[in-house]
């Protein structure tokens, strides 16, 4: 076994005590990425004037509720929103560094 494949095998080992937290982190990261994409799309549509006032209100409320739920889920699993921002190496981080609804 070469040194690089040995290192890969080391990275693949999981701690049974953290599997649930790591899985929650992965799922919440995907949900946060989708939330940010939905938020950007909604802002784009608002800027274009594609939405009625009622639709804007409904989307705003939905995004606020989703953000609140994300905060609750992170707290339940001992995570911070910053923990969800995966480092992609030379590509930078996965999530936007600043989100209008995060705080």
ZIBELSUL-V783613 format. One record per backbone hydrogen bond with DSSP energy under -1.0 kcal/mol. CO is the residue of the C=O (numbers start at 1). NH is the residue of the N-H. If there is no record, write none. Layout:
co:CO nh:NH
co:CO nh:NH
This chain:
co:2 nh:6
co:3 nh:7
co:4 nh:8
co:5 nh:9
co:6 nh:10
co:7 nh:11
co:8 nh:12
co:15 nh:18
co:18 nh:22
co:19 nh:23
co:20 nh:24
co:21 nh:25
co:22 nh:26
co:23 nh:27
co:24 nh:28
co:25 nh:29
co:26 nh:30
co:27 nh:31
co:28 nh:32
co:29 nh:33
co:30 nh:34
co:31 nh:35
co:32 nh:36
co:33 nh:37
co:34 nh:38
co:35 nh:39
co:36 nh:40
co:37 nh:41
co:38 nh:42
co:39 nh:43
co:40 nh:44
co:41 nh:45
co:42 nh:46
co:43 nh:47
co:44 nh:48
co:45 nh:50
co:52 nh:56
co:53 nh:57
co:54 nh:58
co:55 nh:59
co:56 nh:60
co:57 nh:61
co:58 nh:62
co:59 nh:63
co:60 nh:64
co:61 nh:65
co:62 nh:66
co:63 nh:67
co:64 nh:68
co:65 nh:69
co:66 nh:70
co:67 nh:71
co:68 nh:72
co:69 nh:73
co:70 nh:74
co:71 nh:75
co:72 nh:76
co:73 nh:77
co:74 nh:79
co:75 nh:78
co:80 nh:83
co:81 nh:84
co:82 nh:85
co:84 nh:86
co:86 nh:94
co:88 nh:91
co:89 nh:92
co:92 nh:88
co:99 nh:102
